[in-house]
């Protein structure tokens, strides 16, 4: 199917309301109802948590920062991705230039090194907030089957050239896209680990017990009722993993978005116009092996160059390796993970693993790739790093199709045969390993008793 289709999306603007008397806005500005409601909630000492569910591009950022811009209110902002943090830093700087607050807010980014998984509708909203892009054209490359379902099939929901609001458009995409697993078992299976950890911290904090004597008890009861778990059993899971030398699995379960086990520090030379400070990045190793021509670099040289450029280097301290990006591959590189042991036994266990594992005589992973300067050193770094992972005896395409795994699910081919060019085993890392385990743990033998380690 080679046809091109186009639709128009209506802008998203909430209803405006009168500006509060004590709020001074720039000329020709007005506030949406949700911005005023957020401001009133922030000023209400009896309200501790506020959720603003306005759509992207409808002014949530101003709603959050309006109090800081119009009064001396200390504000700490936290964002889940580097991209969003950078976007918001520019947004807030723009507010400072316009509002000119009496006390200049100090903007600091709190970022997390994770891959981006935002959908293209959100990106539309972010582009539309910039000057000169009030009306703009964007292109989306989507699979043929989705185009057919949206525009060509007998009951297609969209018409070429028509106009739709973003809510209806998003709901249509969700409805006609393939099945996507929601991992309903995850909160009970792994979310209880995090809850049990918080409960133990509340129990052991003398200051909290003195000031809020019932908080730990109430939290424990609420969590157990909501998740259908036992705090006692969750603690038993922790001690079991500890005795097995697998506390990294517990750490993964307790982390908010999972760890970045295979992230590499990058000095990017692919764009000659890029500012020097923005050349220093963190990329996930599989994506690097797929798409980039790279050169191995040593940590000291990387850190020294980053430091001279005025870049904060702490986020690069635990990188798997340090590389220079020289260019892009014309064709995606064919590579896979290699395990110098028995994959069949690891897959048969149906458990999340930590590799290497000296206590159980399990070796580390290696990289099998024909091209790339420094690939042997990178493979050595992978084999030394303790990685939380799950190994399946099914092909990753089969797993994606059968289980409805999300597009960005970290599933990669792996083999234990040195000459195997078409591995049929699959390895999954980090929090994704825990997610996949939730789909299979209830199939285990009864004598397993549901232990995660």
N, C-alpha and C positions, 0 to 999 in steps of 0.2 A: 504494500500500500504506500503510494508516494504522494497522495494528495496532501495539500496544506489547508488547514482550516483556521479561521480566526474568529474570536469573540471579543466583546468589550465587557470590561468589569466596571461596575458603578463604583464611584468613590465611597469611602466609608466615613461618615461624619455623624456624630451623635448630636442630639438636640442641645442648642445653647440655652443658657439660663442667665439671669442677672448676676453680675459680679458682686461678691460680698463687699460691704462698705469698707472694711479694713484691708482690702487687697488692691494694690495699685498695679494696673496692667499697662503695658506699652500701648500707644495709640492704635486704634483699629483692631485691638485684640478682644476676644471674648472667650468665655470658658464653657466647656461642655458640662452636662449634668453630672457625668461620672467624675470629672475633675473637681467640681465643687463638693460632691459627696465624699470624695477621698480626702480633700482638705479638711472637711468637717470631722471626719473620722480620725484623722491624725491629731486634731486638736482636742479630741475627747479622751480624757485620761482613763475612762472606764473601758476603752476599746484597746485591746492588745495586738490583735492580728487583723489585717485588712487584705482582702482579695479584690483586685481590680481586673475584671475579665473583658475589658474592651478589646476590640480587635487591633491587630498591628496597623499602625498608621493613624490611629484615632486619638493619640495624645496621652497614652499611659505614662510616658516619661515625664511630661510636664505635671501630670497629676501627682507623681511621686516626689518631684523636686520643688513644687510650687511653695511649700512651706519653708524650705531652705532658702529659696530665692527672695522671699518677702519678709522673712524674720530670721532671727539668729537661732536656728534650730540645727543642732548637730545631726548629720545624716551619714550613715554608712550604707553603701550600696554593694551588693554581691551579685555576680552574674555567673551563669553556668558555663559559658563558652568564651574563648578569647575574642571571637568575632563580635559577639554581642557587647562585650566590655569595651572594645575599641569604638564600636558604633555609639555607645552611650556616652563615652568620654567626650566625643566630638559634639554630641547633642547637648550635654550639660555645659560645655564651654560656650556653645551658642547662647544658651540661656543666661550665662554669666555676662556675656557681652551686651545682651538686650536689657536684662533686669538691673544690672550693676548693683548687686547686693552690698549692703554696708560692710559686711564682713565677707571677705573673699573665701568661698568654699575651697577647701583643699581636695582636689580630685585624685583619688588613688584607685587603681584597678586591682580587684581580687579575681584572678583568673584560674581556670582549670584546664589542664592539658588533655583535652578529649577531642575526638573527631566530630566534625560538624554534621548534623543530621536534620537541619531545618528544611522544611518543604518550600517549594518555589513560590507558593502563595504568600508566605511570610516575607520572602525576598522582594516580591512585588511591593509590599507595603513599605519596606525599608528604602527602596529606591525612590518611591513616590514622595518621600518627605524632603528630598533635596531640591534645592532651587534649580529651576530649569527642567524638572521632571514631573511637573504637575500632571501632564498628559504625556505618556510615553508608550513605546511598543516593546514588548518582551517576547522572547521565543522560548518555547519549552520542547525539548526532545523527549518524547515518550514512546513506549513500545507500540508496535502496530496494533496489537490486540486491544489496547486501551483506546486508541484513536477510533477503531472500528466500533467499539462499544459506545463511545461518546457521540459519534457523528454518523455512522453508516449503518449499523444494525437496524433491524425492523423497529425496535422500541427505543431508538437512540434518544437521549435526553437533551442534547444540545444541537442548535442549528447554526450553521456557518453564518457569521456576520451579526448575530443577535447580541443583545446586551443582558448581562446577568449580575446580580449582586454577589458579593464574595461569599456570603454564608451559604447561599444555594449552590454556588460553584464548588465550594469545598465539600459540601455534603454529597454532591454528585460524584466527585472524584473518589471519595471514601466508599461510596456505594458500588461503583463500577470497577474499582481496583480489585486485585486478587485478595483472597483471604489473608489476613494478617493476624498472627497469633498474639493474644493479649497476656499470655503467661499467668493465668488466673491463680495458679498454685504457688507462684513465687512468694507472695506476702506470708503465707503460712509456712512454707518450707524454709525460706532464707530470711524474710523480713523479720521473723521472730528473733533471729540472732542479734540484729541491731537493737531491737526493743529490749531484749534481756540485758544487753550491755548497758543501755541507758538506765534501766532499772537498777542494776548493781551499782552504778555511779551515784544515783540518787540515794540509795541505801547507805552508801559509804561516805557521803558528804555531810559532815557534822553541821556545817553552816546551814545547809538546806533543811536538814532534819529539825534544827532549832527554830528556823524561821517559818518553815512550811512542814509541820510534823506529819501531815497526812498525804503529802504529794506523791511519795514513792508508792504507798499502798494503793492510792487511787489510780496512779499510772499503771501499776501492775494489773489491777483488776480490769481496767479499760482495754489494755492491750490483749490480755488473754481472752476477753469476750469478743473483741473485734476480729482477731486473727484465728481464734479457735485453737490456741496453743497453751502450753504450760511453761511458765518461766523456768520451773525446775528442770523440765526436759531440755529446754534450750541451753541452760547452763551445763547440763550433762553432755550435750553436743559439743560445747566448747572444750570441756576437759578431755573428751574423747579425741578431738582433733589435736589438742595439745600433746597428749600422750603418744599420738601417731606422728608427731613432728610436722604437723600440717596447719600451724597457726596462720599461715598466709591465706588459707581458704577462709578462715574466720575474718581476717583483715579485709578480704575482698567483699565478704557479705556485709561488713560494717561500713564500708565506704559508700558514699552517697551515689556516685555515678560510676564506680569501678575504677580500677587503677589503669595506668597507661604503661603496660609492661614492656612493650616493644617500640616505644617512642625513641627516635634518634634525633640528635641535635644537628641542624642543617644550616650551612652557609650557602645561600641561594644566589647563583650567578646567572640564572636563566633570563633575568630581566635587567638589561643594562641601565634602565632609567629608575630602578627602584632605589629609594633612599638607603644609605648604608645601615642605619639602625633597624630597618625592616627586613634585612636579609637573614637575620638570625631567627630561626624557627624550630618548631618541633613537629616532626612527621612520623607517622606510623610506618614501621619497616616494610610490611607487605605492600603498601602503596608505593613505596620507594622502589622495591624490587620490580614491581609491575611496570612502572612508567618512566623512571628517570635514568639518565646516564650520570653516574656519580663517581667520586673519588674519595678514598678513605683519608681521614685527617686525624691527628692526635688531639686528645682532650686539651692539653696545655696550650697548644697553638690556637685552638678554637676559642678558649676562654680568654686568652690574651688579646685576640683580635676583637672579641665582643666587648671586653672591658675598655679597650681604647676607643671603641665607637660609642661608649657611654651606655651600653646595654646592661641591664641587671642580669647577672649570670646565674643566680641561684636556681632558676628553673631548669637549667641545663646540667646540673650536678649529677643527676642519676640517669642520664641518657644512656641508652644501650650502646650507641656508637656515635661518632662525630664524622660528618660527611660534607663534601662540597658537591652541590648540584651543578653539573656542567651543561645539561641539556635534556631534552625529552626523547624517549624512544619512538621511532616511527611505528613500531609494532610492539604490543604488550609482550613483555618477557614471560616465557614459560618457566616456572620454577615451582618448587614444593618443599615442604618440610620432610626431613628424614629422621627416623628414630632407630638407633642402633640396638634394638632389643626386640621383644615380642609384643607387637601391637595388639594381637588377638586377645591376649590376657588382659591388657589394660582396657580394651573396649568391652570385654565380657563383664568386667567388674561393674560397669555402669556408674562409676563414681567420679567425682571431680578429683583430679590429681594435682600434685606438685612435682614438677620435673626440673632438674634432677632431684632424686630422693635417695640419699646414701643409706638412710635407715632401712629402706626396703630394696636397696640395690637396683634402683631405677636410674638410667642414664639420662643425660640432657639431650635436647633437640639439636639438629643441625639444619643447615640450608643447602639445598641442592639446586644450583643455578650454574649455567655454563658461562655466562658473561658477567662482567662487573669487576672493576679493579678493587681489590681488598675484600672480595667475597669470602675468602677463607678466614680472614680475621673476624669478619662479621659473624660467620657461622660459629667461630670459637666463642664469641661474646654471647651468642644465643645459648650455646650449650652450657655455659657457666651460670647463666641467670636462672634463678628459681621462678618458674612460670606456673601460674594457676591455669589449668586447662582441663578440657573434657574431650575424650576420644571416642568417636563413633565408628562402627564398622560399615556405615552407609556412606555413599557418595554425597558430597555436599549439595549437588543439584537436586538429588532425591530428597534430602532433608528440607531444603528450602521450599520445594513444591509441596511436599506432604505435610509439613508442620507449619507452613505459613510464616517462615522466618522473615524478619524485616530486611530491607535491601542492604542496610549497613551492618548486618550481623557478621561478626568476625569469624567466619568459617573458612578453613583453608585445607588443601589436599596434603596428605601425609602418607608415607610408606615406610616399611621396614626392609624393603628390598632395594639394594643399591642401584640396580639397573632398571627399576620400574619407572616408566615414563608416564603412566596413567594411573596414579594412586586412587584406590577406591575407599581408603579410610579418610576420615575428616577429623581435624582438630579445631577446637574452639577455645578462645582465651578469655581470661578475666571474668567480668560479670556476665558476659554472654555464656560462658561455660556453666555458671550457676543457673541461668535462665533455661538453657537446654536440658540440664539435669532435672529440672522440675517437670519436664514433659515425660520423663522416663522412669523416675525413681519408684513410682507406684507399681512398676512391672517387676520389681526385684523379688527374689525369693523371700518367703515369710521369715526365714531365720535371719535376714538382714536387719530386721527391726527398725528400719528407717534411719539408720545412722548415716550422716553425711560424710564421715571420714572412715 
